[in-house]
Amino acid sequence: MARKDKHVSATPATDWLRAHGIAFTEHPYDYVEHGGTAESARQLGVDEHAVVKTLVMQDDRAEPLIVLMHGDRQVSTKSLAREIAVKSVEPCRPDVAQRASGYLVGGTSPFGTRKAMRVFVEAGVLELPRIYINGGRRGYLVGIAPQVLIEPLGAKAVRCALQ
């Protein structure tokens, strides 16, 4: 029988949040392959716009970077490249993303990554009162104040959402 006082979380992401004294709420859901943020938002009864996806991309030098985007929006890689002063940005292959982040695709968190990467956040995310972001495993989001993405995570605000 499972102990009721045991946290759902025991990931590098939640360890990082706790080490930085960041309050978060836990939101487990039934992971659905290719369900994305629409599925997690539906199951949790939250607005998909407040569910933030963690995307591992790479620049023209094949340096991985993290982009945090509203669940209901897509990244304009051209806009992002302009904003961060590189020639181009494209999604990483899943194996590259997994190696850099230490997380399985579908369970990638910007917190506690294996490799230090530059982190960029769509500016609109920072305007929300609360966000839901991956807690380091498939089927598990954490609720946090979006300001955590700037300090202490160190994300840089950009405008790169496709309208």
N, C-alpha and C positions, 0 to 999 in steps of 0.2 A: 504494500500500500504506500502511495506517495505521501511524503510529509507535506502538510499544508503550509508550513512556514518556510519551505525552500523556495528561493527565487527561481523564476523561469530562466533567468539570465545567469550565464556564467561564460561570457565571451570576452575576447580582448576589448571589444567596444564598451561593454558595461564596466569592465575593470578600469578602463581609461576614464569613463565618466565618474566612477566612484573615487578614483585617485585624484581627480580634479575637483571633488566636492560638488558635483553637478547633480541637482535633483532631477529625477526622471520618473516617468510612469511606464509600466510595462504593458504591452498590448499584443499578446500572442493571437495568431489566427491560423486557420488551416491553409498552408501553402498550396497554391495551385500552379503547376508548371505553365509558364507564359501568361499567368493571370495578371501580373503586374500590379501597379498601384490601384487600378480600378477594382480589382478583386479584394485587395486588403482594405481599401476604403469602404467597400460594400459590406464586408464582414464586420468591420469595426464600427460602422455607422458614422463615419467622419467624411468631411468634404475631401474629395481627391486632390483638390488644389492645395490642401494643407499636408498631404502625404508627399514627402520629399524623396525623390529617387536619387541614389548615389551611382553615378556613371563614371567608369574608369575609361578615360580617353588617352590619346597621345598626341604630342605635337609633331612638327615636321622633323625633329631630331629623334623621334621615337621615345621621348621622355614621357612616362605616364603621368597623368594628372587626374584629379577628381573634379567632377562637375556636379553640383547639387541643384536639382531642378524640380519645380512643381510637378506632381504626378500627372497632371492633365495637360502638360506642355511638352514640346520637343525642343531640343537644343539646335540653334542655328550655329553650325560649326564655323561658318564664314564670319558671323558676328563675333563669336568667341575668339577666333584667331585674331581678328582686328583688335579686340579689347585687350588681349594679353600679348600683343605685338609679336606674333609668330606667323609664319607663312601659311600654315594649315593646322587643323585639328581634325582627328578622326577617331572613331571608337577603336579601342584595343580589341584584339582577339581575346576570347574568353580565357584561354590559358595564360596569356600575358597579364590580363587583369587579375586573375587569381594569384599568380606569382607575386605581383606587386602589392596587392592588398592583403593577401593571406586569407581571403574569404571566398566562398563559393559564389559564383554569379547567382543573383537572386537573394543573396544574403550579405551583400557588401555594405559595410558601414564606413563612414569617413573617420571614425574614431578607432584608435588602436590598430592602424594598418601596419603590415609587416615592413613596408618601405615608406620612408617619408616622401610625400608627394605634395606638389602645390595643390591647393584646394580653392575652387571658385564657386561662388553661390549666386544664383540668379537673385538680383536685388529685391524683387518682389517677395521672395521667401522671408526676408528680414522684416517685412511689414506686417506679417501675420502675428497674432497673439501667441500661438502655440503651433508647433509642427510635430509631425510623426515621421520618424526616420528609422532606417534599418538599425537594429540593435546587434547585428553581427551573426545572424543566422536566418535561414529561410523561415518564414512564418512568424517573425518576431520584430515588432516595431517598438521604439521608445518614444514617448512624448516629452519634448523639451521646449524651453524658450529658444527662439531662433537666434538670439544674441550669442548663444554658446558657440555658434558656428564662426563668429568673428573672434571672440575672446572667450575661451582660451584656444580654440582650434586653429585660428589664424587664417580663415577663409577670406578671400578678397571678393567683394561684391562686383558683379558684372551684369550687363544687360545682354542676354543672348537667347531669350525665349522666342520661338517662332510664334507669331500671333495667329 
